[in-house]
Amino acid sequence: MDYQAEILNILLDKYESSKAFRTGETTRRIMVHLSKVKQFKKAYENVDSKELFHDALRNLKERGLLDFSWEKYEEGNLVDEIWLNPDPSRLRESCRIAGRVPLSDFLSGLLTDIDALLDRFTGSSVPSDSLDLLQFLHGQKENIKEKMRVPRYFFSDDRKKNQDLLRFLQEMLENDGEEMERVVSTRLYGDSKYYERELKSKVLSILRSIAKENGDEETDDADLLLQRGISRWPEVMEFRGPVKIQMKDDLSSDTDSSAEAGNDALWADFGSQKYGAYINSETVRAAAAAECGPVSRMLTIENKANYIWYIQTHHDPRELIIYHGGCYSPMKGKWIRMLAEAVRKSSPDAEFFHWSDIDAGGFRIFTRLKNNLIPELKPLKMDLRTLKQFETQTAEIETDHYRGILRKMLDDPEYKIFYETIQYMLEKNIRLEQEAEII
């Protein structure tokens, strides 16, 4: 047993969690009572270990790293208190003997690594969908500086793993398509399962924290990753309407070679699929263009149950219905943009609608779609009249945090179209899930 390292590690743990470490001002001893530390009490189980323990204390005291006192009338027999020397040079020597990196050094390294990532995007054109992740990293920097702690819910005590995590976050920030987990893990780390084994739980902790801040606490883990372009398998796109997709004749090429291929181009016609059609993200990637027949309106729907109900109960062949899900992924964004452009081309008078929950997440989804993909978008069944119509089916708003998110929306011009609805939600403390509207 290396009693010197064990003694110092216990004292250093206490020091690095103390106010003295955070402020640099030492007003009281960093001290432990031997009788309250089970590792130290164990050293007293036999004469030999007790003597080794006492020798370790005497040696550390001689080197000026700590001091200790004996219990009254038990000098040389029973140790009472042990306290650390907080002098910076002595602390560094204590860390060396204890086999650990000083926490101040580790935090400095973590901040340097976070800064290196943030610097990559300073002054560059950052997609609006990535701003929340950058804001999270800025917030973590301030949190680390203030609390002088490793935020272990997001990071770890292993600098390499933290660097690998930041490398994955960089991948998400730069990703404008779709990458499968094991493929990106192999490319970044040379191990197809490293991300899943070592990093995925931390990545999800970060994404859940961001989602909570945005009022989107119900989004499942797979969708949180998919929104950032990370999938386990290619994403499935669901829709119904008069849609034809023109495929590239050379699927290994990223160019739209088939767009000029005339009759030789490969076309897929989904207009006859009145019960709904499915394609995956690889089909979107390989599509040269989309065409639509006459369309009166294009409607995106957030929730799966409502999408299925709608295509089962509404049979207008001039409607293009798209299952949206939560905040769209990069590939679904490309798909929706492609369809919207086809609709505008074939049907200049077509209208564009989105139907979501009447809650913070639904308002955010609508605003993101409108700002990034469909400027002429209008909300469907997301107004005060609908909220009142289904008021008996509403859910209670349970947290002040969520109410705070709604109040912030009232100060944001982007949500002006929902002001009246949000005010009523706050007044009645309610929100409405889409599914309640089809019961």
Order of alpha helices (4+ residues) and beta strands (2+ residues): alpha-alpha-beta-alpha-alpha-beta-beta-alpha-alpha-alpha-alpha-beta-alpha-alpha-alpha-beta-beta-beta-beta-beta-alpha-beta-beta-alpha-beta-alpha-beta-alpha-beta-alpha-beta-alpha-alpha-beta
